[in-house]
Amino acid sequence: MSNIQISQVLAEMRALQARASGIADAPQISPQISPQTAAQPSDFANIMKGTIDQVAKMQNHAVGLADAYEAGDKSVDLTNVMLELQKAGLAFRAMTEVRNKLVDAYQQVMNMSV
């Protein structure tokens, strides 16, 4: 997950939180987002799908390197295999935590009395 995508997700979460709490003048975008990205409306579902796809690619790449190393490919270094596996695992855990926070936020909104 790139920094821009993380920033986009965080900015959207902050904007939703500000709207939910009634703060009208809350910043709508993060300062790390480029003007081109901020000018385009972002579709949260597409951002999440893209992030999930990137994590899946990272995991597939790491498993492919591990399989190549196990098969005896001399061009694959063990340290590279371990780093890629750790990166994929960390990306998956981060994505899971974001999902958990979104589910928690959804549950809090659903439990609000109107």
C-alpha positions in Angstrom: 0.0 0.0 0.0 1.6 3.3 -1.1 1.8 6.4 1.1 -0.6 8.2 -1.2 -3.3 5.5 -0.9 -2.9 5.4 2.9 -3.1 9.2 3.0 -6.3 9.0 0.9 -7.9 6.5 3.2 -6.9 8.4 6.3 -8.2 11.7 4.8 -11.6 10.1 3.9 -11.8 8.6 7.4 -11.1 12.0 9.0 -13.6 13.7 6.8 -16.3 11.2 7.7 -15.4 11.5 11.3 -15.7 15.3 11.1 -19.0 15.1 9.4 -20.3 12.6 11.9 -19.2 14.8 14.8 -20.7 17.9 13.3 -17.4 19.8 12.6 -18.1 21.9 9.5 -14.7 23.4 8.9 -12.6 20.2 9.2 -9.9 19.7 6.6 -11.1 17.5 3.8 -7.8 16.4 2.4 -4.4 15.5 3.9 -1.5 17.8 3.1 0.5 14.8 1.8 -2.0 14.3 -1.1 -1.0 15.9 -4.4 -3.3 18.4 -6.0 -4.0 16.1 -8.9 -5.2 13.4 -6.5 -7.1 15.8 -4.3 -9.0 17.2 -7.3 -10.4 13.9 -8.3 -13.3 12.5 -6.3 -12.2 9.2 -4.7 -14.4 6.1 -4.6 -13.7 4.4 -1.3 -14.6 1.0 -2.6 -12.2 1.3 -5.5 -9.4 2.4 -3.1 -10.0 -0.6 -0.9 -10.2 -3.0 -3.8 -6.9 -1.6 -5.2 -5.3 -2.0 -1.8 -6.5 -5.5 -1.4 -5.2 -6.3 -4.9 -1.8 -4.8 -4.1 -1.5 -6.9 -0.9 -2.5 -10.0 -2.9 0.2 -9.2 -5.5 2.8 -8.7 -2.7 1.8 -12.1 -1.2 1.9 -13.9 -4.5 5.3 -12.4 -5.3 6.7 -13.4 -1.9 5.4 -16.9 -2.2 6.8 -17.2 -5.8 10.2 -16.1 -4.5 10.0 -18.6 -1.7 9.0 -21.4 -4.1 11.9 -20.5 -6.4 14.3 -20.6 -3.5 13.0 -23.9 -2.3 13.3 -25.3 -5.9 17.0 -24.3 -5.9 17.0 -21.3 -8.1 20.5 -19.7 -7.6 19.4 -16.3 -8.6 17.0 -16.0 -5.6 18.7 -14.8 -2.4 17.4 -16.0 1.0 17.5 -12.5 2.5 15.4 -11.2 -0.4 12.9 -14.0 0.1 12.6 -13.2 3.9 12.3 -9.5 3.3 9.5 -10.0 0.8 7.7 -12.4 3.0 7.9 -9.9 5.9 6.7 -7.0 3.7 3.7 -9.1 2.5 2.9 -10.1 6.1 3.1 -6.6 7.4 0.9 -5.2 4.5 -1.7 -7.9 5.3 -1.7 -7.1 9.0 -2.1 -3.4 8.2 -4.9 -4.0 5.8 -6.6 -6.2 8.4 -6.3 -3.5 11.0 -7.8 -0.9 8.7 -10.7 -3.3 8.0 -11.2 -3.8 11.8 -11.3 -0.1 12.3 -13.8 0.3 9.5 -16.0 -2.4 10.9 -15.8 -0.8 14.4 -16.7 2.6 13.0 -19.7 1.0 11.1 -20.9 -0.7 14.3 -20.6 2.6 16.2 -22.6 4.4 13.5 -25.3 1.7 13.5 -25.6 1.8 17.3 -26.2 5.6 17.3 -29.6 6.7 18.4 -31.3 9.0 15.9 
